[in-house]
Amino acid sequence: MEAPWRLCAEDAGSHPELDFFEGTFVIRDDGPTCHVSWGLVFDPEPSDAGLAEVERALAATAGLLDELAAQLAC
């Protein structure tokens, strides 16, 4: 049986400024290294608040991925 390699979650409650918000993390074993990627699908309200929420989500996720990369580099 293959281990889970992808997590996809819709996060509607945490982002009321957005009509739809879904993130996908993928972890792929490449032998001596691994590949981690992240994707975001969103449908912001046509407002500055919706776009600002997307920018906050991108910055937070970038920080998490940087932290993960630092942990794996040890």
VENGI-V355411 format. One record per residue. N is the residue number from 1. SS is DSSP state (A for helix, B for strand, O for the rest). NEAR is the number of other C-alpha atoms within 8 Angstrom. Layout:
BEGIN
n=N ss=SS near=NEAR
n=N ss=SS near=NEAR
END
This chain:
BEGIN
n=1 ss=O near=2
n=2 ss=O near=3
n=3 ss=O near=4
n=4 ss=O near=5
n=5 ss=O near=7
n=6 ss=B near=8
n=7 ss=B near=8
n=8 ss=B near=8
n=9 ss=B near=7
n=10 ss=B near=8
n=11 ss=O near=10
n=12 ss=O near=11
n=13 ss=O near=5
n=14 ss=O near=5
n=15 ss=O near=9
n=16 ss=O near=7
n=17 ss=O near=9
n=18 ss=B near=13
n=19 ss=B near=10
n=20 ss=B near=11
n=21 ss=B near=13
n=22 ss=B near=12
n=23 ss=B near=12
n=24 ss=B near=11
n=25 ss=B near=11
n=26 ss=B near=11
n=27 ss=B near=10
n=28 ss=B near=8
n=29 ss=B near=8
n=30 ss=B near=7
n=31 ss=O near=5
n=32 ss=O near=5
n=33 ss=B near=6
n=34 ss=B near=9
n=35 ss=B near=9
n=36 ss=B near=8
n=37 ss=B near=7
n=38 ss=B near=8
n=39 ss=B near=7
n=40 ss=B near=8
n=41 ss=B near=8
n=42 ss=B near=10
n=43 ss=B near=8
n=44 ss=B near=12
n=45 ss=O near=10
n=46 ss=O near=6
n=47 ss=O near=7
n=48 ss=A near=6
n=49 ss=A near=8
n=50 ss=A near=12
n=51 ss=A near=11
n=52 ss=A near=8
n=53 ss=A near=11
n=54 ss=A near=10
n=55 ss=A near=8
n=56 ss=A near=8
n=57 ss=A near=8
n=58 ss=A near=8
n=59 ss=A near=8
n=60 ss=A near=8
n=61 ss=A near=8
n=62 ss=A near=8
n=63 ss=A near=8
n=64 ss=A near=8
n=65 ss=A near=8
n=66 ss=A near=8
n=67 ss=A near=8
n=68 ss=A near=8
n=69 ss=A near=8
n=70 ss=A near=8
n=71 ss=A near=7
n=72 ss=A near=6
n=73 ss=O near=5
n=74 ss=O near=4
END
